[in-house]
């Protein structure tokens, strides 16, 4: 891959724009959070370094470090496929601030696979009504106090308008809102993702949140293959599969010169 900038559209679909990332590749540089003012102005920045044998990445949103970014993982996989000239299939480890994830491509496209965070019961989902504006039916906590709360709601997620200021006061956890009928055996679900505590009021297309959604739907409904529609303003189109203990996230991506 030449040492230049790329614009990458990730997790898009027929009715979804997905997320846009700017990727900078620096083969010789090591991981660092030093950014120029120009780089800090970018909404979604990926700093990628190393070679396919040993890759690392750092993610930023308007200059603020981001711990996990699934749409960026998909973007990097697409960049590797197009710019490194790899074979039609293969996998590469990627070191991130949250640990190692595996990127890959096969005859179906690009993907990444990761372990979902430990999930615990959300014992009183109705208490989130003051934040969401609708009753929660069920849900879970995923990871630690600064990770995720997943709330399943009966109201279509596109009709909800969470109070983001109250969310910041109420919890350090990013909020995932999920629509999935109780008696459903559908392989489709809708969700949205909010993290105003970390500078992201609402993300367009969130692979890291879809990992937690996929794990929740497996534990509660036995689903292992899902098509997830993210109802942000831009929209996201995400496919998840569960193999063993890992969630595989798939989605479309394409690269453009920056």
PyMOL commands that set and color helices and strands:
alter all, ss='L'
color gray80, all
select helices_A, chain A and resi 37-40+70-83+125-132+157-159+164-170+196-198+207-221
alter helices_A, ss='H'
color red, helices_A
select strands_A, chain A and resi 5-12+19-26+45-51+54-61+64-66+90-96+99-106+109-115+119-121+136-142+148-153+174-179+188-194+225-230+236-243+246-250+252-257
alter strands_A, ss='S'
color yellow, strands_A
deselect
rebuild
show_as cartoon
